């Protein structure tokens, strides 16, 4: 399961529920490479602060935090398999593909998990992969710009079904 990471509450809660229901499941967090404080914190085993001057470079404004929460990090250290990052171009392409194929509007921070599924070839194999798509609070001008722009990076082979990603109703 791929989950966007900001302050850590969402991934901590999801990881707790998923791992309780299916202990062999792997929960992987996703952040923009320009705001990867949670990745650094998970790998070091302690909270790492990123200055706002660094994190404001990402279009994923919902994920621009300086530092992950202390309690979420404790949960993450025991339950989260890894945290990976995605590029700005991958985020933009995930937004475009989600809008044009799945007919769902996603904000940049909400699209990072989809971007990881589309572009990261180093993810562990998954019998039933899930990418959490959260938030539709995107500036209409940014969405229009992304939809008008030339196609971005090509997704990894097999990442997109012929008729596009399939959302789970709910």
Secondary structure, DSSP 4 states (H G I P E B T S, - for coil): -EEE-SSSHHHHHHHHHHHHH-TT--EEEEEETTS-HHHHHHHHTS-----HHHHTTSS-GGG--SS--HHHHHHHHHHEEEEEEE-HHHHHHHHHHHHHHS-----HHHHHHHHHHHH-TTSPP-SS--B--------HHHHHHHHHSPP-SPPPTTSS-TT---PPP-
